[in-house]
Amino acid sequence: MASAVERRRFWSCHVARFARSGLSRRAYCERHGLAPATLDFWRRRLSAEPAPAFVPVQPREVVHSWGDDAAPALGLELHVGAARLVLPREVDTSWLASLLRALV
């Protein structure tokens, strides 16, 4: 059985994808094998929750391969939905913000 965090992440992704899909609720649910009532439940539940003001992150040593050599550097690893992003410490914050907006 999936944990509560995994269920929330799963449904949060589907709610966001449904909103961007342009499909009817029924068509979206049929395409993804979801129960319309469950999608409705999660849409209500997630819309009632306040958006987090921040996302806690912890810097960790990551190995990156950009540049001439692969060397450990203090960087940032983010998990957004199914995407895993490994970023250098010096990442441009405005670029990162626009990337995260596009992913969510």
Secondary structure, 3 states (H helix, E strand, C coil): CCCHHHHHHHHHHHHHHHHHHCCCHHHHHHHHCCCHHHHHHHHHHHHHCCCCCCCCCCCEEEEECCCCCCEEEEEEEEEECCEEEEEECCCCHHHHHHHHHHHC
